[in-house]
Amino acid sequence: MVKPGEIDESLYSRQLYVLGKEAMLKMQHSTVLIIGLKGLGVEIAKNIALAGVKSLTLFDPAPVVLEDLSTQFFLSEKDVGKPRAAVSQAKLAELNSYVPIDVLDSLQDQEQLKKYQVIVATETLPLERKIELNNFCHAAGIKFIATETRGLFGSVFNDFGEEFTVVDPTGEEPQSGIVSDIEPDGTVTMLDDNRHNLEDGNYVKFSEVEGLEKLNDGTPYKVEVLGPFAFRIGSVKELGTYKKGGVFTQVKMPLKLSFKTLQQSLPNPEHLYSDFAKFERPGQLHLGFQALDQFQATHQGQLPRPFNEEDANELIELTSKLAVQQPKVLGEGNSVNKDIIRELSFQARGDIPGMVAFFGGLVAQEALKACSGKFTPLKQYMYFDSLESLPDAKEYPRNEETTRSINSRYDPQIAVFGLEFQRKLANSKVFLVGSGAIGCEMLKNWALLGLGSGPDGKIFITDNDSIEKSNLNRQFLFRPKDVGRNKSEVASEAVSNMNPDLQGKIKWMTEKVGAESEDLFNDDFWNGLDFVTNALDNVDARTYVDRKCVFYKKPLLESGTLGTKGNTQVVIPNVTESYSSSRDPPEKSIPLCTLRSFPNKIDHTIAWAKSLFQGYFTEAPENVNLYLTQPDFVQQTLKQAGDVKGILESIADSLNNRPYDFDDCIKWARLEFEKKFNHEIQQLLYNFPKDSKTSTGAPFWSGPKRAPEPLVFDIKNPDHFYFVVGAANLRAFNYGLTGDEGEPDISHYESVLANTNVPAFSPRSDVKIQANDDEPDPNSNSDVGGDALEALTASLPDPSTLAGFKLLPAEFEKDDDSNHHIEFITSASNDRALNYSIETADRQKTKFIAGRIIPAIATTTGLVTGLVNLELYKVVDGKTDIEAYQNGFINLALPFFGFSDPIASPQGKYNDKSYDKIWDRFDIRGNITLKELIDHFDEKEGLEITMLSYGVSLLYASFFPPKKLKDRLNLPITEVVKLVTKNEVAPHVKTMILEICADDKNGEDVEVPYITIHL
């Protein structure tokens, strides 16, 4: 366990990059009360517990009933009759050992309630009681949230008090950039057409401005955006005249918000719109939810019965009366939408896992905002529905008979979708690729809705990863005892226990889905599926699965998260484009000359430090081992492009300056510090003095080029000291020596360094430094003299004298704090930042950038998975109307919700025949001959095949000589492939894809689908 006031980075590593250390510490001092522990309350509690508040308290004295199992994943049939809170407490306590879970017996003691920072009330409290509780919270400075779901409808209300301060409204990294000019009117222009990425109303501060030095005092200036490359900060005439230089950095300014109480806001609500295509819906539901509460009050707490017209008419009447009493809700001239209110009545007893997951993620994030002040809270109401998820009325008729209770755990879902549709869900065969964060949430939802649980149902899961401690923070099916086990196996066990109907219905695997596993994931496997769901964290795997879904014409549910952001995509055969149809632009790389000599951002120095780590402790030992074991290693290396001199120098240093004890490693580390942060900087300034000019007469050290300063080693400077500590320990690891055991002894380092001879700098005239990226690299093989390489080769010891000697390369591992990897990279990066007057970064930020960590938090994962499962109903229903589906884009930090229709698959044409460019293909049955294939296309499609290929092998071309064609035309396709590739078609292959080039009836080259040969 970590000390109080510290954060367990091994558990919260990814969440830290979403919330930041300050917000995390605030949360760890916050207490939250959840009222109501049906599905929604427990979903919220689960996400908050995973996030790590000081304590979580539960209130729900009601006993468990069977229908609770529809969305309450911690309950089982044996819990029926037990208090909800007591059963839930034990299960929630397993999620996070840092968060105590308490149970409250009563809400009557107001003094007791005052100890909570946030109170969340779910559907178990009537509106009147919520109003009373909210009024108390508002007066006591307690943040209050009310939320409920009714079938495919849901709502949330926030009251964070009359004055709530948001410390960081967006959570985005502050923008920064280099200035090229500041005009007297305050117009700031960017250097080299680099976008500033600011918005009107943002604030910036300046540093390193010459001529307007008063701008450098840290004062924030409000921005007026003039375009992507310029903004205005107001007149600077009185401050002087701009000369050169300058860096702007965005300043996050606190945002103050004021909230009304539930009672004050009901007649005139402020809405956050979740879907602008349903602009009129929030007002209707605002009245409808109030009417539901009134209905319950007059029917002994009972909600309207599923598809009961009498109850629906009563709810419509209640809603209409409320519309008169609260005229501002619908606005002048608007009336109650009876169809929407009728549907709300029909579904009121429904409890849908996808809706609970959506609101559970949203509300938990709002509670975390209330605790930390990080991100902008929802203000003040949000209503959301997914009526598009309802099945086709003709195929799955919904009425009182089809939606009545059958006394099962699925009753609240049957109440919305009907019994026949529930059976269709249960008999679905689905494939989940990945069982990490999204995969765990997906399986939980599937277990609750009974997917794959029927006699013909099946769930296939594969994941080649094992569970790590850092997974436990957001992959909630896993517990500390599971660390080291296969994710797919543990996830399968967990959801089978959650819903016994899944016992024997899940097949878990550990194979990676890819070309290497096509004998397992073969034609029979793919053809036997109803749809596929991705829960992956890399683009390559996603595109592979996407290609398979296109080939086998299977619907694909796709989603992803990045911190508080998430997206969902639905891929439907012959309806939408595929996942691979659109790709993100490639990540911008850092120019090499910037990395080597001219950094201006901490990202540059971190990338440089990681490269230094790889060079010193991974590549150098690997090259030494290759040199000692491969007789022709030097000759092969000399033929390569790149830094051959550097490779040979590292081998020579590793073998000729071999350490024999840890003190030798300390001395080496100290000399490397001098070399990297003093001598190389002095050499750079020798080549390009501070008063250097470019060929055009402009100062060389200007714009992005910052003139560096050499560092003078100071053991009391932590960045200097820990560079030596990290480098010494890593070198010791390479050579199998014992390094520091525990914390380094600074006095020992001092004594060793006192006896270390550090040579003085002597400039070299033969050193060439690349000044710009468009110049050739002077360190490449072609620019290094042969004599120098010969001398280096001659300095290498004879491998035969070192028989059996081997170095141990260090493989970069970001999550082991004892291995000195992040310690070395952080100190090396910061020392280089000190060289160039760049603001240094702490270990956490360095680890995030160097480790390429994807920020993640359970709230976003839960919400995104909820959206996917609302689309899943449409896929099971087999909808073919593209407007029925929605791709979702969310950012919980803002908060923002955006939905759009999927993009339709593109259409093509040949010989007056239309086809789908993504989903259509020519299906040929049987292992026909090449001639039969050519004749088939000529006669049936009016196409003359000009070229035919299998993979990279050309099987046929119209320009082939007659003798070559004669050998092939009468052979079956598999034999042609064998003849050309010299390999048999593998026995497990039942379909072959042939790419085709063809001319139409007019002799014009046309784009046509590929050919699938079904063997």
VENMOPE-V427853 format. One record per helix or strand of 2 or more residues. SS is the DSSP state (A for helix, B for strand). FROM is the first residue (numbers start at 1). TO is the last residue. If there is no record, write none. Layout:
# VENMOPE-V427853
SS&FROM&TO  SS&FROM&TO
This chain:
# VENMOPE-V427853
A&9&27  B&31&35  A&39&51  B&55&59  A&66&70  A&77&79  A&84&93  B&100&103  A&110&113  B&118&121  A&127&140  B&143&151  B&153&159  B&164&166  B&176&182  B&187&190  A&191&193  B&203&207  A&213&217  B&221&222  B&224&227  B&230&232  A&237&239  B&247&251  B&255&257  A&262&268  A&276&278  A&281&298  A&309&325  A&327&330  A&338&347  A&353&372  B&381&385  A&387&389  A&411&417  A&419&426  B&429&433  A&437&449  B&458&462  A&469&473  A&480&482  A&487&498  A&500&502  B&506&509  A&515&517  A&523&527  B&531&534  A&539&552  B&555&562  B&565&571  A&579&581  A&592&596  A&602&629  A&633&638  A&644&656  A&662&687  A&718&734  A&746&754  A&781&783  A&786&795  A&799&802  A&821&835  A&843&850  A&858&877  A&882&884  B&887&891  B&896&900  B&907&910  B&913&916  B&922&925  A&930&941  B&944&950  B&953&957  A&962&966  A&973&981  B&991&999  B&1005&1006  B&1011&1014
